[in-house]
């Protein structure tokens, strides 16, 4: 199973493009694997348990999706950093400044695959995509940091990826972004342990 975790709206917005795009994949079959989409809370304190629940499905791939106001293309994140630093409060009002995502955790956690071929899969599907250095310091980063830590402790750990969807860029209609996410998920299946 491919499990997609996509975020709820935050910052006073009524929509989150990541969840809207991911919804097009819910119930689909990608590379022989059914897809389940789960809505993630934009709340630092709830993220670790929410991300842990994704692994209860014994996934082949875990694909996390968030939106970024500055993104102009899909962005595949290379790593997560152990920093929670928010320019605005999360949906519970928490606004950590220079805190750790996990107290005493590694400074950074890197995805377990080369992100360039994964980005190329989206490009081949006609969707602009690039590799980004890291997932920022808000809830997206925290979700990826937790997911990479949880995956590392599992036998036959599934590939864990994070993709940012442009929040406002005109080309990024939900169906087109979903086409890119589908291509990314299919490429990630090839990285999964057999």
Legacy VTK file of the C-alpha trace (Angstrom):
# vtk DataFile Version 3.0
C-alpha trace
ASCII
DATASET POLYDATA
POINTS 194 float
0.000 0.000 0.000
1.094 3.556 -0.733
0.149 5.806 2.171
-0.080 9.515 1.430
-0.180 11.945 4.353
-1.286 15.441 3.326
-1.862 18.451 5.546
-5.025 20.193 6.656
-5.376 23.962 6.026
-3.423 26.291 8.306
-2.620 29.957 8.771
-6.264 30.976 8.467
-6.647 29.488 4.985
-9.703 27.412 4.109
-7.840 25.058 1.812
-4.547 23.270 1.566
-3.434 22.485 -1.966
-1.465 19.460 -0.787
-4.553 17.684 0.529
-6.681 18.740 -2.428
-4.145 17.319 -4.880
-3.597 14.157 -2.828
-7.343 13.449 -2.773
-7.158 12.629 -6.492
-4.955 9.649 -5.582
-7.166 8.243 -2.808
-8.367 4.773 -3.781
-6.215 4.684 -6.918
-3.835 1.886 -7.811
-0.281 3.013 -8.553
2.326 0.510 -9.770
0.181 -2.332 -8.418
-0.322 -0.768 -4.987
-3.555 0.705 -3.597
-3.347 4.276 -2.322
-4.770 5.572 0.951
-4.740 9.291 1.740
-4.676 10.466 5.361
-5.129 14.082 6.483
-2.316 15.264 8.773
-2.820 17.881 11.498
-0.892 21.121 11.221
-0.129 20.862 14.936
3.400 20.191 16.169
2.239 18.313 19.289
0.069 15.884 17.293
2.402 15.159 14.401
4.490 12.317 15.775
1.450 10.174 16.625
-0.286 11.132 13.362
2.776 10.130 11.344
3.179 6.923 13.372
-0.372 5.956 12.397
0.676 5.993 8.723
3.012 3.076 9.428
0.165 0.979 10.868
-0.861 0.278 7.256
2.453 -1.585 6.687
3.138 0.702 3.714
5.307 -0.004 0.711
5.838 3.776 0.396
5.092 6.719 2.692
4.562 9.926 0.722
4.084 13.108 2.742
2.719 16.170 0.969
2.533 19.790 2.098
2.076 23.161 0.466
4.614 25.958 0.215
3.744 29.541 -0.614
7.159 30.155 -2.156
7.239 27.018 -4.339
6.834 27.396 -8.092
7.257 23.694 -8.866
6.723 20.471 -6.997
9.653 20.177 -4.610
11.030 16.848 -3.446
12.793 17.345 -0.138
16.251 15.886 0.402
16.189 15.966 4.221
14.520 17.132 7.421
16.318 19.089 10.129
15.872 18.801 13.876
14.641 22.391 14.131
11.153 23.676 14.841
11.052 27.392 14.109
7.701 28.821 13.103
7.033 32.253 11.624
3.343 31.722 12.450
1.480 29.576 14.952
0.301 26.087 14.148
-3.422 25.255 14.304
-3.215 24.897 18.097
-1.466 28.247 18.455
2.007 26.813 19.190
4.857 28.813 17.707
8.186 27.177 18.553
11.287 29.297 18.111
14.649 27.541 17.734
13.420 24.334 19.376
14.234 20.741 18.493
11.676 18.567 16.726
12.934 15.649 18.848
14.968 16.485 21.934
18.449 15.032 21.478
17.714 13.695 17.980
20.115 13.790 15.044
20.737 17.229 13.557
19.222 16.067 10.259
17.674 12.994 8.688
18.158 12.354 4.995
15.794 10.461 2.692
17.045 6.993 1.790
17.031 7.423 -1.989
18.485 9.728 -4.635
15.733 12.356 -5.088
16.843 13.371 -8.599
15.377 10.365 -10.463
12.181 10.779 -8.451
11.922 14.416 -9.563
12.637 13.290 -13.124
9.616 10.957 -12.957
7.352 13.950 -12.323
9.046 15.890 -15.116
8.465 12.961 -17.491
4.767 13.155 -16.553
4.748 16.804 -17.646
4.787 18.325 -14.162
7.458 20.887 -13.159
9.503 19.459 -10.293
12.830 20.067 -8.572
14.854 18.821 -5.621
14.888 21.034 -2.532
17.559 20.939 0.174
15.253 20.528 3.177
11.635 20.800 4.242
11.855 24.112 6.126
11.263 24.388 9.868
7.458 24.249 10.177
5.133 21.217 10.473
6.143 19.805 7.061
9.718 19.417 8.251
8.605 17.974 11.594
6.441 15.374 9.840
9.313 14.297 7.588
11.750 14.213 10.522
9.405 11.956 12.523
8.633 9.732 9.535
12.290 9.170 8.691
13.010 8.280 12.322
10.075 5.872 12.488
11.002 4.224 9.188
14.612 3.746 10.255
13.509 1.527 13.135
11.556 -0.878 10.913
12.782 -3.973 9.091
12.475 -3.480 5.331
11.889 0.218 5.895
9.668 1.765 3.234
10.958 4.783 1.341
9.714 7.999 2.941
9.440 11.119 0.805
8.129 14.636 1.223
6.809 16.742 -1.651
5.843 20.394 -1.407
3.065 21.525 -3.741
2.928 25.201 -4.792
0.204 26.894 -2.755
-0.547 29.709 -5.159
1.404 29.336 -8.401
-1.076 29.471 -11.317
0.059 26.295 -13.100
-0.426 24.150 -10.007
-3.985 23.025 -10.512
-4.826 20.129 -8.247
-5.172 17.523 -11.015
-1.833 18.437 -12.545
-0.109 18.339 -9.151
-1.791 14.966 -8.541
-0.346 13.658 -11.810
3.112 14.598 -10.551
2.475 12.994 -7.158
1.322 9.795 -8.875
4.513 9.660 -10.953
6.590 10.288 -7.830
4.795 7.522 -5.930
5.359 5.067 -8.794
9.068 5.925 -8.848
9.293 5.465 -5.075
7.796 1.967 -5.353
10.918 1.026 -7.345
13.042 2.139 -4.344
11.103 -0.040 -1.889
12.727 -3.177 -0.482
11.514 -6.355 -2.135
LINES 1 195
194 0 1 2 3 4 5 6 7 8 9 10 11 12 13 14 15 16 17 18 19 20 21 22 23 24 25 26 27 28 29 30 31 32 33 34 35 36 37 38 39 40 41 42 43 44 45 46 47 48 49 50 51 52 53 54 55 56 57 58 59 60 61 62 63 64 65 66 67 68 69 70 71 72 73 74 75 76 77 78 79 80 81 82 83 84 85 86 87 88 89 90 91 92 93 94 95 96 97 98 99 100 101 102 103 104 105 106 107 108 109 110 111 112 113 114 115 116 117 118 119 120 121 122 123 124 125 126 127 128 129 130 131 132 133 134 135 136 137 138 139 140 141 142 143 144 145 146 147 148 149 150 151 152 153 154 155 156 157 158 159 160 161 162 163 164 165 166 167 168 169 170 171 172 173 174 175 176 177 178 179 180 181 182 183 184 185 186 187 188 189 190 191 192 193
